[in-house]
Amino acid sequence: MVFTDTSAVVAHEVMEDIRASFAQIRQRCDDRDFNATFSCGIAGLENCHDSVTLYKEADRALYQAKRDGRNRVVRV
């Protein structure tokens, strides 16, 4: 996702709300119910001055979220 005119702090708060809400949704496949979760990484332009660096920093944050146990939002 790309948030325009939004700080990384606010983007983190928004994604944390979405993450928590998504985890509460009961998914259904065939005759089974389950919950799904996701992790995401956030980087802000205040720390990155081009799109390549922004992408790499967000990707680094995502992998940190996965290493930290998944189902979380990490901001660099």
C-alpha positions as CSV (number, residue, x, y, z in Angstrom):
1,M,0.0,0.0,0.0
2,V,1.1,3.5,-0.5
3,F,-0.2,6.2,1.8
4,T,0.1,9.7,0.5
5,D,0.3,12.7,2.8
6,T,0.7,10.4,5.7
7,S,3.5,9.9,8.2
8,A,5.0,6.5,8.8
9,V,3.7,6.7,12.3
10,V,0.1,7.2,11.1
11,A,0.5,4.5,8.4
12,H,1.7,2.1,11.2
13,E,-1.4,2.9,13.3
14,V,-3.8,2.3,10.3
15,M,-2.1,-0.9,9.3
16,E,-2.1,-2.1,12.9
17,D,-5.9,-1.5,13.0
18,I,-6.4,-3.4,9.7
19,R,-4.2,-6.2,10.9
20,A,-6.1,-6.7,14.2
21,S,-9.5,-6.5,12.5
22,F,-8.5,-8.9,9.7
23,A,-7.3,-11.5,12.3
24,Q,-10.8,-11.5,13.8
25,I,-12.5,-12.5,10.6
26,R,-13.6,-16.1,10.4
27,Q,-12.6,-17.5,7.0
28,R,-14.3,-20.6,5.5
29,C,-13.1,-23.2,3.1
30,D,-15.2,-26.3,2.3
31,D,-16.5,-27.3,5.7
32,R,-13.7,-25.8,7.9
33,D,-13.5,-22.4,9.6
34,F,-10.1,-20.7,10.2
35,N,-8.5,-17.3,11.0
36,A,-5.8,-15.8,8.9
37,T,-3.3,-13.1,9.8
38,F,-0.7,-11.0,8.0
39,S,2.5,-9.1,8.7
40,C,3.6,-5.9,7.0
41,G,6.6,-3.7,6.9
42,I,6.4,0.1,6.8
43,A,9.0,2.6,5.6
44,G,8.5,6.3,5.3
45,L,9.9,8.9,2.9
46,E,11.4,10.8,5.8
47,N,14.1,8.0,5.9
48,C,14.1,7.1,2.2
49,H,14.7,9.5,-0.6
50,D,13.9,7.3,-3.6
51,S,11.5,4.5,-4.4
52,V,14.2,1.8,-4.5
53,T,15.3,2.6,-1.0
54,L,11.7,2.9,0.2
55,Y,10.9,-0.6,-1.2
56,K,14.0,-2.1,0.3
57,E,13.4,-0.6,3.7
58,A,9.7,-1.7,3.7
59,D,10.8,-5.2,2.7
60,R,13.4,-5.3,5.5
61,A,10.7,-4.3,8.0
62,L,8.4,-7.1,6.6
63,Y,11.1,-9.7,7.1
64,Q,11.7,-8.4,10.6
65,A,8.0,-8.8,11.4
66,K,8.2,-12.4,10.2
67,R,11.3,-13.1,12.3
68,D,9.6,-11.5,15.3
69,G,6.8,-14.0,15.2
70,R,4.5,-12.9,12.4
71,N,1.0,-11.3,12.7
72,R,2.5,-7.9,13.3
73,V,3.4,-4.5,11.8
74,V,7.0,-3.3,11.9
75,R,8.1,0.2,11.0
76,V,11.7,1.2,10.2
